[in-house]
Amino acid sequence: MRKVATVFGGAGFIGRQVVQRLAREDWVVRVVTRDPLGGRGMHTMGRVGQIAALAADVTDEAGVARAVEGAGVVVNCVGILHGRFDAVQGEGPARIGRLSAAAGVDRVVHISAIGADGASESAYARSKAAGEAGLLAAFPRATILRPSIVFGEGDAFFNRFAQLGSVLPFMPVICGETKFQPVHVGDVADAVMAALADPATEGRIYELGGPRAWSFRELLAFIVTQIQRKRRLVNIPLNIAQIQARFAELLPNPPLTRDQLILLQRDNVVSPGALTLNDLGIQPAAVEALVPAYLARFQPGGARRVRPT
């Protein structure tokens, strides 16, 4: 009998890595996405007919039910940085859990985030906590993975600040002492596969971080060094950043929001005593080993060197 896996958000940054690994292990994969065009080209990750895009939204009852019907495992990679937090990140996981249970799904893995907290001032953090609670209430055997900042080629963190550093005369720093523990996207995807393979992970929460905790200022200094730009790191007062964020929120895809500023004031690192990548048998990759290669394109001349004649 064929093995069917459903991956919500499968066309996204983390989702693509998960889909690729599932295909390698001979799963037939349904890539659930709001935009079917976003899944173009993913079928090349597997055999003919092994990977198929399915248009659905985690807020749509009928769409989620259709997506999980007949699936053996379900992975939820859906996450947003602004917008309808409660509907997408709060209610969506509970809906996936409830309908997965009704469909007889064997395993559910959910990607949440370090900092999920029902008492947080951040709507993002509160919705992440609500999503976890709702999922576990509906599907108690679900495994929850909480990554810190996820990095890798095409990421939205290192690439974004490298681009800023290549065009701005200085590098703005907000809450520079806040600590992060960047984790590689491949390690997150490997954690999904490890959780699916091991029944001992059922009902457990794992916090995923890399081998080193960095301050925000240290990360920005590292980026500036890698792109070989002489950029002064300039502290931006929080009240000024809040004004900038208020105006940025008028944009369809704001680069910074007031909710993100709340998150920036709290460390985003693995909690003491938490289950980690090591408990899943995964040795985390280091930022220093992988990021320089894909930031080279932001160097002067795009990292191309002209040999003297």
C-alpha positions as CSV (number, residue, x, y, z in Angstrom):
1,M,0.0,0.0,0.0
2,R,1.3,3.5,-0.8
3,K,2.3,5.8,2.1
4,V,0.6,9.2,1.9
5,A,2.0,12.3,3.7
6,T,0.3,15.7,3.8
7,V,2.5,18.8,4.3
8,F,0.7,22.0,5.1
9,G,2.8,24.9,3.9
10,G,4.9,22.4,1.9
11,A,5.8,25.0,-0.7
12,G,7.5,27.2,1.9
13,F,11.1,27.6,3.1
14,I,10.9,24.7,5.7
15,G,8.2,22.8,3.9
16,R,10.2,22.2,0.8
17,Q,12.9,20.5,2.8
18,V,10.4,18.3,4.5
19,V,8.7,17.4,1.2
20,Q,12.1,16.5,-0.3
21,R,12.9,14.2,2.6
22,L,9.5,12.5,2.6
23,A,9.9,11.8,-1.1
24,R,13.3,10.2,-0.6
25,E,11.7,7.8,1.9
26,D,9.1,6.8,-0.7
27,W,6.1,8.8,0.6
28,V,3.5,10.1,-1.8
29,V,3.3,13.7,-0.7
30,R,0.5,16.2,-0.9
31,V,1.8,19.7,-0.8
32,V,-0.9,21.9,0.7
33,T,-0.6,25.6,-0.2
34,R,-2.9,28.6,-0.5
35,D,-1.2,29.3,-3.9
36,P,-0.9,26.2,-6.1
37,L,1.5,28.2,-8.4
38,G,3.9,28.4,-5.4
39,G,4.3,24.6,-5.6
40,R,5.4,24.6,-9.2
41,G,8.5,22.6,-9.9
42,M,8.2,20.6,-6.6
43,H,7.2,17.5,-8.5
44,T,10.8,17.2,-9.7
45,M,11.7,16.3,-6.1
46,G,10.2,12.8,-6.7
47,R,9.0,10.3,-9.2
48,V,6.3,11.1,-11.6
49,G,3.1,11.5,-9.7
50,Q,4.8,11.2,-6.3
51,I,4.4,14.9,-5.3
52,A,1.2,16.9,-6.0
53,A,0.1,20.4,-5.0
54,L,-3.3,20.8,-3.3
55,A,-4.9,24.2,-2.9
56,A,-6.2,24.6,0.6
57,D,-6.0,27.0,3.6
58,V,-5.7,25.9,7.2
59,T,-8.6,28.2,8.0
60,D,-10.9,26.2,5.6
61,E,-12.6,23.2,7.3
62,A,-13.5,21.4,4.0
63,G,-10.0,22.0,2.5
64,V,-8.2,20.7,5.6
65,A,-10.5,17.6,5.7
66,R,-9.8,16.9,2.0
67,A,-6.1,17.3,2.5
68,V,-5.7,14.8,5.4
69,E,-8.1,12.2,4.1
70,G,-6.2,8.9,3.6
71,A,-2.9,10.4,4.9
72,G,-0.7,8.4,7.2
73,V,1.3,11.4,8.5
74,V,0.6,15.1,8.6
75,V,3.2,17.9,9.0
76,N,2.2,21.5,9.6
77,C,4.8,24.0,8.5
78,V,2.4,27.0,8.2
79,G,3.5,30.2,9.9
80,I,3.1,33.9,9.3
81,L,4.9,37.0,10.5
82,H,2.0,39.4,10.2
83,G,-1.7,39.1,9.5
84,R,-4.4,36.8,10.9
85,F,-2.4,35.2,13.7
86,D,-5.4,33.8,15.6
87,A,-7.0,32.2,12.5
88,V,-3.8,30.8,11.0
89,Q,-1.5,30.0,13.9
90,G,-4.0,29.8,16.7
91,E,-7.0,27.9,15.2
92,G,-5.3,26.3,12.2
93,P,-3.3,23.7,14.2
94,A,-6.3,22.7,16.2
95,R,-8.3,22.2,13.1
96,I,-5.6,20.1,11.5
97,G,-5.4,18.0,14.7
98,R,-9.1,17.4,15.0
99,L,-9.6,16.5,11.3
100,S,-6.5,14.4,11.3
101,A,-7.8,12.4,14.3
102,A,-11.1,12.0,12.6
103,A,-9.4,10.8,9.4
104,G,-7.3,8.2,11.3
105,V,-4.0,9.8,10.7
106,D,-1.2,8.0,12.5
107,R,1.3,10.9,13.2
108,V,1.2,14.7,13.3
109,V,4.2,16.9,13.6
110,H,3.7,20.6,14.0
111,I,6.3,23.4,13.6
112,S,5.8,26.1,16.2
113,A,8.4,28.6,17.4
114,I,10.6,29.2,20.4
115,G,8.9,31.9,22.4
116,A,5.4,30.5,22.1
117,D,3.7,32.0,25.2
118,G,0.0,32.5,26.0
119,A,0.9,35.3,28.4
120,S,3.1,37.3,25.9
121,E,2.3,40.8,24.8
122,S,3.0,39.6,21.3
123,A,0.0,38.4,19.2
124,Y,2.4,36.2,17.3
125,A,3.7,34.4,20.4
126,R,0.2,34.1,21.9
127,S,-1.1,32.5,18.7
128,K,1.7,30.0,18.6
129,A,0.9,29.0,22.1
130,A,-2.8,28.7,21.3
131,G,-2.0,26.6,18.3
132,E,0.1,24.2,20.3
133,A,-2.6,23.8,23.0
134,G,-5.4,23.3,20.5
135,L,-3.4,20.7,18.5
136,L,-2.5,18.7,21.6
137,A,-6.1,18.8,22.9
138,A,-7.3,17.4,19.5
139,F,-4.4,15.1,18.8
140,P,-2.5,14.4,22.0
141,R,0.1,12.3,20.3
142,A,1.3,15.2,18.1
143,T,5.0,16.2,18.2
144,I,5.8,19.9,18.4
145,L,9.0,21.4,17.2
146,R,9.9,24.9,18.2
147,P,12.8,26.4,16.2
148,S,14.7,29.6,16.8
149,I,15.5,31.7,13.7
150,V,15.8,29.2,10.7
151,F,18.6,29.8,8.3
152,G,19.6,28.4,5.0
153,E,20.0,29.4,1.3
154,G,17.0,31.6,0.5
155,D,16.2,32.4,4.2
156,A,14.4,35.6,5.2
157,F,16.9,36.6,7.9
158,F,20.5,36.5,6.7
159,N,19.6,37.4,3.1
160,R,17.4,40.3,4.2
161,F,20.0,41.9,6.4
162,A,22.7,41.2,3.9
163,Q,20.7,43.0,1.2
164,L,20.2,46.0,3.6
165,G,23.9,46.1,4.3
166,S,24.7,46.1,0.6
167,V,22.6,49.3,0.0
168,L,22.4,51.3,3.2
169,P,25.3,53.4,4.4
170,F,25.0,51.9,7.9
171,M,23.4,48.8,9.5
172,P,20.5,49.7,11.9
173,V,20.4,47.8,15.2
174,I,17.3,47.4,17.3
175,C,17.5,45.6,20.6
176,G,21.1,44.5,19.8
177,E,21.6,42.5,23.0
178,T,18.7,40.1,22.4
179,K,20.0,36.6,21.8
180,F,19.1,34.2,19.0
181,Q,20.1,30.6,18.4
182,P,19.8,30.1,14.6
183,V,19.1,26.6,13.4
184,H,19.6,25.3,9.9
185,V,16.6,24.5,7.8
186,G,18.0,21.1,7.0
187,D,18.2,20.3,10.7
188,V,14.6,21.3,11.2
189,A,13.5,19.1,8.4
190,D,15.6,16.2,9.7
191,A,13.9,16.8,13.1
192,V,10.5,16.3,11.4
193,M,11.6,13.0,9.9
194,A,13.2,11.8,13.2
195,A,9.9,12.6,15.0
196,L,7.8,10.8,12.5
197,A,10.1,7.7,12.8
198,D,10.2,7.5,16.6
199,P,7.0,6.8,18.6
200,A,8.8,8.0,21.7
201,T,8.5,11.6,20.4
202,E,4.7,11.5,20.5
203,G,3.2,14.2,22.7
204,R,6.5,15.9,23.3
205,I,7.8,19.4,22.6
206,Y,11.4,19.9,21.2
207,E,13.2,23.3,21.0
208,L,15.5,23.5,18.1
209,G,18.6,25.8,18.1
210,G,22.0,25.8,16.6
211,P,25.3,25.2,18.5
212,R,25.7,28.9,19.4
213,A,23.6,31.7,20.8
214,W,24.3,35.0,19.2
215,S,23.3,38.5,20.2
216,F,21.4,40.4,17.4
217,R,24.4,42.8,17.2
218,E,26.8,39.9,16.8
219,L,24.7,38.4,13.9
220,L,24.6,41.8,12.1
221,A,28.3,42.3,12.6
222,F,28.9,38.8,11.1
223,I,26.7,39.6,8.1
224,V,28.5,42.9,7.4
225,T,31.8,41.0,7.6
226,Q,30.7,38.3,5.2
227,I,29.4,40.7,2.6
228,Q,32.7,42.7,2.9
229,R,31.1,46.0,3.4
230,K,32.3,48.7,5.8
231,R,29.1,49.5,7.6
232,R,28.8,51.1,11.0
233,L,26.3,49.4,13.3
234,V,24.0,52.2,14.5
235,N,21.6,51.7,17.5
236,I,18.0,52.7,16.7
237,P,16.1,53.7,19.9
238,L,13.0,51.5,20.5
239,N,10.6,54.4,20.4
240,I,11.9,55.5,17.0
241,A,11.6,51.9,15.7
242,Q,8.0,51.8,16.9
243,I,7.2,54.9,14.9
244,Q,8.8,53.4,11.8
245,A,7.0,50.1,12.4
246,R,3.6,51.9,12.6
247,F,4.1,53.3,9.2
248,A,5.6,50.1,7.8
249,E,2.4,48.3,8.7
250,L,0.6,50.2,6.1
251,L,2.5,48.2,3.5
252,P,1.2,44.9,2.1
253,N,4.3,43.1,3.3
254,P,5.8,45.2,6.1
255,P,9.6,44.8,6.8
256,L,9.0,45.4,10.5
257,T,5.9,45.5,12.7
258,R,5.2,46.6,16.2
259,D,4.5,43.0,17.2
260,Q,7.9,42.0,15.9
261,L,9.4,44.7,18.0
262,I,7.9,43.1,21.1
263,L,9.5,39.8,20.1
264,L,12.8,41.5,19.6
265,Q,12.9,42.4,23.3
266,R,13.0,38.8,24.4
267,D,15.8,36.2,23.9
268,N,14.9,33.5,21.4
269,V,17.1,30.6,22.6
270,V,16.6,27.0,23.7
271,S,15.2,26.8,27.3
272,P,17.3,25.1,30.0
273,G,16.1,21.5,30.3
274,A,14.2,21.4,27.0
275,L,14.3,18.5,24.7
276,T,16.6,19.5,21.7
277,L,18.0,18.4,18.4
278,N,20.5,16.2,20.3
279,D,17.6,14.2,21.7
280,L,16.5,13.5,18.2
281,G,20.0,12.3,17.3
282,I,20.8,15.4,15.2
283,Q,24.1,17.4,15.5
284,P,23.1,21.0,14.6
285,A,25.0,22.8,11.8
286,A,26.8,26.1,12.6
287,V,26.0,29.5,11.0
288,E,29.7,30.0,10.3
289,A,29.9,26.9,8.3
290,L,27.1,27.5,5.9
291,V,26.0,31.1,5.7
292,P,29.1,32.7,4.1
293,A,28.6,30.7,0.9
294,Y,25.2,32.1,0.1
295,L,25.9,35.6,1.3
296,A,28.8,35.9,-1.1
297,R,26.5,37.3,-3.8
298,F,26.0,40.5,-1.7
299,Q,29.8,41.2,-1.7
300,P,31.0,44.0,-4.0
301,G,30.9,42.6,-7.5
302,G,28.7,39.7,-6.4
303,A,31.8,37.9,-5.1
304,R,33.3,37.8,-8.6
305,R,37.0,38.6,-8.8
306,V,38.6,40.1,-11.8
307,R,42.1,38.8,-12.3
308,P,44.7,41.5,-13.2
309,T,46.0,41.3,-16.7
